[in-house]
Amino acid sequence: MRISWLPHAALLLAIAASAAPGRELRTDDGLAVTFDDATGQATAVSIDGRPLPATDSPGGLFVQEFRRPEDLPSREALALGFNAPQPTWTSAVMADWDATEVFAERIEGDAAEGAGFLRIGDGGTAGAGMAAAQAVEVRPGDVLTISWLARSPSTEGTHILCLRLFGADGRDLTADAAPPHGWQHTPYSNAHYRVGFAVAEPDRWRRFSYDYVVPPAVTQVRLSLRVYTEGALQADIDDLRITASPGGWGAERPVRAPLTGRDAPVQSAEIDGLRVAVEYAAHADYLSAQVTVAAAEPEPADRALRVTWRLPLAPANWLWSAGPDEQVVIEPGGSCQDAAGFAGHPTGRYPLASIAGEIGALAMATALDPPSLQGFHCDDAGLATSVDLALSSASPDAPAQFSFVLYRHDPAWGFRAALERYYAVFPGFFEGAATRGGCWTLRLPDAATPDVEDFGLAFYECGDATAAQREWCREHGALTFRYIEPWGVRQYFPEAAERADMPPYEERLALLRAWAGEETDEQWQSTPRNEMARVVLNSMIIGPEGRAPYFEDRYTTWATWWQTNSDPDLPSPNIADWTRTTRVAPAIEWADGIYVDSVSPTFAGHEDHAPEHLAAADLPPTFSLASGDPLVVSGMAHAEFLTWLREYLHERGKLLMFNLYPHATRLYGHLADVTGCELVDFQEDAQAMQQRIYAYHRPVSNLMQWRSAVQVRVPAMTADEMRRHFDNQLLYGFWPGISTAGGGTEPGYAHMQRYFLTPELMERDRELFRHYLPIFDALNAAGWEPVPHARAEPAEVRIERYGGPGGEAYLAVRNPTDQPVTCTVRLEGGWWGALALQRLVEGGELAAETDGDDLIATIALNAWRTEVLRVVPE
């Protein structure tokens, strides 16, 4: 499979045409950017002829190179030996890094080294332990090697390693910096964290070590080490150290070269052995740019680059928005960025960001296809987008390209207005082929269940469905989706009674290689074992230092879940080949589509250093922030597979459904016809909003897996909890799918109590479904829109719009708190016109009064409740 790129050969050639100094690129709606013809740099920006505050230096394209110097010595940044009683550490739990409770205690004697050690955890609190008393000095790009000795009385527990980040001015940057490869951000401890340091043998000292790459602008870090999940929830630690190896970011260099061409200006330049080109275009309501970076030499050395395009706008005291209903004042000297990323490369949750000031508002955005590791940020130098790109002769089919657009929007609605314009600029990314909506299930009710249509079952996730199951779906209008999960393959170890019984990594890998070379009739994944082993070995992601990433899990048997690269162009046999031939192709003879499980950021952030995988890449590769080596981020490889799968299915009239988790929507949210994700509790609003934004008008149904009741049984959801689930999903129009609502007594995955096989729960909730599902249907028929043109008070009340004037229109209003509220809804009268309001959940009319140009309605909402107001023009 090869992804088609627009031809950009002209970008690398000078276009002979006359050009006037001070070239202006202008939209029909009044946005203009001025360029210096001689240097090609952006010098000014204006809205409706009014100049926006400018920076002291020009904008445009900049290149920064990453090199890891080998001749500079490392340095010791922190060394805690716990040999003396002075307080070099504090107790820590969750977000409190200076806890008054005792979660860390120095013990004399029996230390791994020296006179004493530190005991962390209280034996009962997960996420408790110690923190270094002071932050230590670091430099952006430093590789921090964090190591410690530890022992624990139990092999079931793990350690969690946390870092809190600070800038030169002492400001906490933890939530604003993209976590590097292998790390994640948690708001609960306000930290970048790494978990999974398991104890192999009880009561025996062992050294642990892990690396962290310091993000840009970070000059200090504070370390915390804690115990986490199960086991004794207590451990002993000693000799805790941070060793810093020098960082590798060079100076940012501007690209200066004349602009050529009139209707589509082009800047083309050579800089430090790179050929860089950018082509600009003006459209009716946005400006666009496409950037290409290539090596000037035919056989170049590998290069690791951060390419930035910056608008020369001084944004101090403007408002920054990287998500809906999120606005931050840009402080002088401050920096704003969405910290989300993949393998440490800032990407953001959304493909756009917005800034707003007195004169107006601007959005910078990028297309979703082809995907790129591209983020947005704003500081004293201006509004900018950056992309991390690697140039390597090992990946000849992966051009280093990216694009962006710039447009104005209504400042009153911030990011939501920017999103509304984004849908208009890129309408094709939000089209789906599904023609119906409803609830997701992975178990069908008993055939004798009366009036089963009451439950609105529309999407059936299945394996090889039986003839009876297929017939049931046809009779009841449910679509069948055959299950696949191509991100890894499980190698089972049935003799392991617990995790500690699993063989060492080297033995597992050796066994896999032995299987690949054997002649046998043994089967694995319903495939000859030797063939399946070759599939895994050819597709296996190779991480730093040549080790393959994997997870360990147990459903009925402990297994090593080897992580795979799903690019269809890998050497055969590969996981994409196997998935197509054994799962997809046979299924589309009878299924309505394919269901892809676990489309998750967990599987999108692996570094894949395998040379064969780099050679197969069609999307731009990136590089390791630890070494500078070119690599494939697994999420980009999976994007190639999912793009192929979508085209394969649509050519055959079939649908694509994802179990899609935030923040993976950033790479894949435009690809599926039907989306949803598994929930283990009531959904958080930010995650729901992210789903809704990427789905736009396409159907979404989330699947309740109540309280993760896989191995441990929990009580069934009560009737009140079930209604709260419905109200939770109603705000965003997500049909309420259910796998399990809890209950049952038998242990193990196979004995989970499935909701649609539990008649007493179905009958209890039947009227709930009958009442609510027509409301879900009505919202989706009208279609969600990002700007509600209505506001609610108090501020914690949420409001969303479906449809608008000229058609069916609704406002969903939610109280997400545990207390009743009396809510005031203010509608923009000039946008809505005269209207009446009808309550669809509780029933009855709702009076609306005129207040100037606006309309005001007051509504009482109980705790956790959502009301839907039908807007009726008068």
Salt bridges, closest charged atoms under 4 A:
GLU24 OE1 - ARG26 NH2 3.05
ASP29 OD2 - ARG421 NH2 3.35
ASP37 OD1 - ARG23 NH2 3.29
ASP48 OD1 - ARG408 NH1 2.82
GLU65 OE1 - ARG67 NH2 3.34
GLU65 OE2 - ARG303 NE 2.48
GLU76 OE2 - ARG241 NH1 2.38
ASP98 OD1 - ARG222 NH2 2.97
GLU108 OE2 - ARG106 NH1 2.64
ASP110 OD2 - ARG151 NH2 2.86
ASP142 OD2 - ARG75 NH2 2.67
ASP142 OD1 - ARG139 NE 3.89
ASP176 OD2 - ARG171 NH1 3.54
GLU201 OE1 - ARG204 NH1 3.38
ASP236 OD1 - ARG119 NE 2.77
ASP236 OD2 - ARG151 NE 2.86
ASP239 OD2 - ARG207 NH2 2.60
ASP239 OD1 - ARG241 NE 2.62
GLU252 OE1 - ARG310 NH1 3.11
GLU270 OE2 - ARG275 NH2 3.61
ASP272 OD2 - ARG253 NH1 2.45
ASP285 OD2 - ARG421 NH2 3.55
ASP325 OD2 - ARG416 NH2 2.92
ASP325 OD2 - ARG798 NH2 2.80
GLU326 OE1 - ARG349 NH2 2.75
ASP338 OD2 - ARG349 NE 2.71
ASP388 OD1 - ARG306 NE 2.65
ASP388 OD2 - HIS345 ND1 2.54
ASP397 OD2 - ARG2 NH2 3.28
GLU453 OE2 - HIS476 ND1 2.66
ASP454 OD2 - ARG766 NH1 2.80
ASP454 OD1 - ARG770 NE 3.95
ASP464 OD1 - ARG482 NH2 3.33
GLU471 OE1 - ARG474 NH2 2.91
GLU485 OE1 - ARG490 NH1 3.81
GLU506 OE2 - ARG547 NH1 3.56
GLU518 OE2 - ARG529 NE 2.78
GLU552 OE1 - ARG499 NH1 3.19
GLU552 OE2 - ARG508 NH2 2.65
ASP553 OD2 - ARG490 NH2 2.84
ASP569 OD2 - ARG2 NH1 2.89
ASP577 OD1 - ARG580 NH2 3.25
GLU607 OE1 - HIS609 NE2 2.97
ASP608 OD2 - HIS613 ND1 2.59
ASP618 OD1 - ARG2 NH1 2.61
GLU651 OE1 - ARG652 NH1 3.51
ASP673 OD2 - HIS650 NE2 2.88
ASP681 OD2 - ARG707 NE 2.99
ASP685 OD2 - ARG798 NH2 3.19
ASP727 OD1 - ARG723 NE 3.37
ASP727 OD1 - ARG865 NH1 3.82
GLU763 OE2 - ARG766 NH2 2.65
ASP765 OD1 - ARG764 NE 2.84
GLU767 OE2 - ARG770 NH1 3.25
GLU785 OE2 - HIS697 NE2 3.01
GLU800 OE2 - ARG416 NH2 2.74
GLU808 OE1 - ARG870 NE 3.19
GLU828 OE1 - HIS789 ND1 2.70
GLU842 OE2 - ARG723 NH2 2.98
ASP851 OD2 - ARG826 NH2 2.90
ASP854 OD2 - ARG826 NH1 3.19
GLU867 OE2 - ARG839 NE 2.83
